[in-house]
Amino acid sequence: MIKISHLKKEYPSATPLRDVNVEIHKGDVISIIGPSGTGKSTLIRCINMLETPTAGEIWVDGECITDKKCNINKIRQKMGMVFQSFNLFNHMNVIENIMAAPVDLLGKSKQEAYDKGIELLRTVGLADKAFNYPDVLSGGQKQRVAIARTLAMEPEIILLDEPTSALDPTMVGEVQAVIKDLAKKGLTLMIVTHEMRFAREIANRVFYMDDGGVYEDGTPEQIFDNPQRERTIRFIKHLKVFEKLITSKDFDFIGFNTELEEFGRRNQVPQKTIYRGGSVFEELVMQCLLPNLEKEFHLNIAFEYAQGTETLSMSLKYDGAHFDVRNTPNIVSLAIAENASESIEYTEMDADGFTNLVSVKIK
C-alpha cells in the first residue's frame, strides 16, 4: 500500500530523516516510537506531503506521490490525519465540523454528510455533543471529534501524530479506546506515540526510529521483549549510558572516574552501585586488561544503568588478538572485580572492528 524508498528530509539546522526504507501493507497498524527529535512526526507528515521530502520516493497504491506530476489532493483523500492540537473550527459546531469536508471535497449532500456524521459521533461516543461548539468540550472530546471528522472522509489510511500528547492524563484512555476500535476495523493506521503500553497493545508492527531512519522494525513482541539493536535496547529498557573510547594506556583515569561519578549522580544511580562500578573498572580494566593489550588498540567502555530494575552493567569491547580477561595472571585484581560483580562473561566477536567482548553485571 505504501512504499518508502531512500526518504530524506533536511532542514537548515537538522536532518531528522536520512534514509528511510520501509513498506506498509494494507491493514497494518504501526506504532512509531523513539526518542524526541528522531523524525517520527516528520515521517508521517512526509507521507501526507505536508512536508516536502528533500530526496527519495513515496509510493501510495502504486502512485509516486513525490513526483511533481502527482495530484496530491486526490491521494490525500485516501489519507486522514489526526494532529496533536485537534484543529477544529471554533465557529462551527461539532456536526458542522464533521460535515464540512465531505460536502466540500467529496461532493456529498448535506443530508448524507449529516447522517454519516451522526453515525460517526455515535462510534466515538459523542452523539449527544453534535450541536455543541468545540470550546465547551474537553480535550479528550475534541480529539474524538477530530477522529470522527477524519473518518468522515472515508480514508484508507489514517496517520495519527501523538494524538494523546496534548491531553490531560485522565482523558488519554477515552481517545486510546476509540483508536483501538479503529484498529479492529481493518484500516491502515500509523500512530506516533510516546505511550509504550498503548503502542504495544494496538499495533501489529512497531517502528523504532533513530539514527535518521527506521532503526528497527518488528512485531510488538520482538521490539518490546527481544529488541535486537543496541539503541532499541537502550530505549526500551530505559537505559542511561556512559560510554568512552580509550586508545592509549596513558588516558586520563582520574577524569574518567570523575565523569563516571557525575553520570551516577545525574541518573540517580545508588552511590554504592556506582562505587562498585568504578572498582570493577579499575581492577578489571586498569590492572587486568590494559597490560595485555597491544601498543595500538581501541577499547570501548560502556556503563548502562537500567532505571526500571536499578541495575548497572559494564561492557568492554576491544580489538586485537582474542584475550579472555578472566585468564589474567593478576588473580588478586580479578578476585576484587568478581567480588563486586554478579557475573563476568567473555565472548569472542567480530563486529564493528572489535574482536573481544566482556559483559559485567555490577552488584
N, C-alpha and C positions, 0 to 999 in steps of 0.2 A: 504493500500500500504506500509506504513512504521509504524512499532510499536516499541516504545522505552520503555524499562522496567528497572527501577531502575538503570539508567545510572549514572555512577560516573567517573569523570576524576580528578585525583590528580597529582599535580606537587610537587617538593620538597618544594617550598615556598608558594603554594596556591592550593586551591581546588575549581575551578570555577563551577564544576558540582558535586552536592552531591547526588541528587536523582531525575532524570528526568523520567517522565512517561507520554507519550503522544502518540496519534495515528494521522497519517497524511493520509488523504484519497486521492484517485485519483482525480486530478483536483483541489485540494486545492491550493490556493495562500496565503501563510502565510508570513506576515511581522513579523520579530523578532526584538523587541525593548527593551530598558532598559539601565541603566547606564553602563558606561565603566567598564570592568572587571567582568561582571556577566556571562560570559561563552557563549555569543551569537555566536561568531565565532568558539569557541571550539565545540559547539553543532553540527554545520553543518560539521565541519572537522571530527568529530567522525562519523557522518552519512556516510561520504565518506571514512572512515577509513584512512584518512590522519593523524589522531591522534588515537592512540590505547586506548580505554577506560580502566580505572582501574578496573571497575566492571560493571555488568549489561549486558543487551542484546539489540541488534538492529536487527529487522527483516525487510527485504525488499521482498515484494511479497512472503511471506511465508518462506523465507530462512533466517536463523540466520547468519548474516554476521560477528558477533563477535565470531563465532565458528572457531577454527583454521583450521578445515577441509574445510571451505568455500573457493571457488575460487573467491577471492575478485576482481580480474581483470575482470572476467566475469560480476560480479554485477556492477562494475564501468562503464561498457559500457551502463548501463541503466541511469547513472547519469552524468550530466555535471556540471562543477564547474567554476564559474566566480570569479576571485580574484580582489582585490583592484588594484594590480600592473600590470595588463594586461598579463604579461608573454608571450609576443610574441617573436618569434625567429627573431632577428635583421638581420641575414644573409639570411633570406628568404623574398620574397616579400609577399604581403597580400594574394594573392590566394594560394601561396605555403604554407603559414601558415595554411590555412583552409583545404587544401588537405592532409596534411601530415598524420594526424591520421586516416581518413577514408581509406587511401591506406594501411598504415602500420598495423592497428589494425582490420579494418573491411574487408580487402581484396578487396576493390573496385578498379576498373581500374582507371587509371589517368584521362581518359576522363570523366568517370562517376563522379569522385570526383570534376573535374574541372567544369562540368556543374552544379552540385549541389552547388558548392562554389559560382559561379557567381549568381545563383538564390538567395542564402542567402545574398550576398552582396547587391543585389537589395532590399531585405527585410529590411536591416538596412540602406539603402540609400547611399551605398558606392561602387556601381558597377564601378564607374569611377576611383576608387583607387586600382583596382585589382593588378596592376603591380607596385604600389609604395612600397617602403620599410617603415617599421614602424617608422624609425627616422624622416621621413618628415610629419608624421601625428600628429594631435593634440591629446591631452589626450582623449577627447570625441570620436574621430575617432578610436583611438586604442582600447578603451573599446568596441565600436560597432563591431570592427573586432573580438575581443575576444569572444563576444557573438555569432557572426556568426560561429566562429570556434567550439564553444561548440555545436551549433545546428547541425553542420555537422555530428556529431556522432549520431544523431537521438535519443537523450536521452528521457526517460520518465519523468525524474526528473531533475530539474536544481536548483543548490544551488548557491546563489549569496552572496558573502561576502563583504558587504559595497561597491557595485560596483561604487558608485559615490564619495566616500570619498577622492580619490586622484585627483579629477578633479577641475579645475577652476570653480567657480560658473556659469560662462557663458556657460559651456559645460554640466552641470548636466542635463538640460532639454532634450537634444537630446538623452542621454542614457536612461533616465526615459521613454521617449516616446517609445523607442524600447522595453523596458521591459513590458510596458503596453500592447503593441501589442501581446507579447508572452502570457501574462496572459489571453488574449481573445481566445487563440487557444486551450485551454483545457490541457495544460501542467501543471504538478505539480511543483510549484515554492516555494522555501523557500528563503526569502530575509532578510539578516541582514542589517539594515539601521538606521541612525540617522535622516533621513528626515521624520518628523512626518506627514506632509501633504501627501507625496508620500506613506508612509506606510498605511495611511488611504484609499487613493484613489484606490490603486491597489489590496488590499487583501480582501478575504472573511473571513479570520481568522487572529487574531493578538496574538502573544505570547509576554507577558511582562515577561522578565527574571530578576530574582533577588533571593536572598536567596538560591542560589545553584541549581535552577531549573526553570521550567516554573511556575512562581508565579501566573499568571492569564492568562487564555485562553478564548477568546471570539471573537465576531464579532467586526469589527471596531467601530460600533455604541456603543456597550457595553463598549469597552475598552476606547474609547476617550470621550464618552458623559456620561457614567454612570459606571465608574470603581467601583468595589466592595471592593477591598482590599486596606489596608492602604498605602503600598508602591507604588502601582499603582497610587493611587490618588495623592500622593505627586509628582510622576514623571510627570504625565500627566498635572497637574496644575502648574508645575514648583514651587513646594513648597519648601521653605527653612525652616528647622525645628530646633528648640532649645528645647531639652527635658531633663527633670530631674525626678529622683525618690527620693521622700522625705519619710523618715521613722522615723524621730524624730522631735518633736516640737522645738528642740534646734538647728536646722540646721543653716547653715551659710547664713543668709538672705542678708547680705551686699555682700558677694561673689556671691550670686545668681543674685542680681541686676547688679553687675559689668559684669558678663557673659552675661546677657540679653542685656545690652548696647553694648557690644562688638559684639554680634550677629547682632544687628541693624546696627552698623557701617559697618560690613563686608558685609552685604547683601543690603546695601543702603536703609534701611527702614527709612522713614522720621522721624526725631528726635521727632516731636510731637506725632507721632503714637507710637513709642517705649516708650515714656514717659507715654502715656495713658495706654499702656500695663502694665508697671510697677506699675502704680497707681491701676489698676484693680487687679493685683496680690496681692498688699499689702492689699487692703481693703477687697477683696472677700476671699482670702486665709488666710492671716495672722489674720485678725480681725473677719471674719465671719465663716470660715470653721474649721481651726485648733482647736479652743477652743471646738468644738463639736465632734472632733474625739476621738476615744478610745486611751488608752495609747500606744498600739501597733497598728500601721496602715501602709498602703502603699498608697502613694499619687503620682500618675504620672501626671506631668505637661508638656504640650507641647504647645509651641508657633509656629504657622505656618504662614509664610509670602508668599503670592501668588504674584510673581513678575508681572505676566500679568495684574492683576487687582489692584495691590498695596494695598492689604487688609491683615490685621493681625487678626488672631483668636487665641484663647486660649482654650484648653480643659483640664479638670480636671477629672481624674479617681481615685476613692478611694474605699477602701473596708470597711467592717463593716456594721452596720445597715443602712437601707435606710434613707438618710437625704438630703432633698432639701435645699440647701444653701440659697435659697431665703426666707426660713422661719426663718432665723436668727433673734434673738431679737435685734441685733445690726443694727437698721434701718438707722443710720447715715452713717455707712460704706457701707451698701448696696446701699444707695442713691448715694454715691460718685461713686461706681463701675458702677451703672446703668447710671449715667450721662456721664461716659467715654466710654460707650458701645452702640452699636446699638441694641444688644439683648443679653439676658442671658437665656439659656434654660436648664432645668434639665430633666434627663431621668434615670429611674431605669434600671439597666442592670445586666447581669450575664455572663461575658466573661473574660477570662484571669485572673481570680481571683478578678476582680473588680465588685462592686455592684452598683456604682453610677457614673453618667457621667454628667458633667456640660460643656456646649458649649457656648463660648462667642465670639461675633464679636466685635472687638475694633473699635471705631470711627476713 
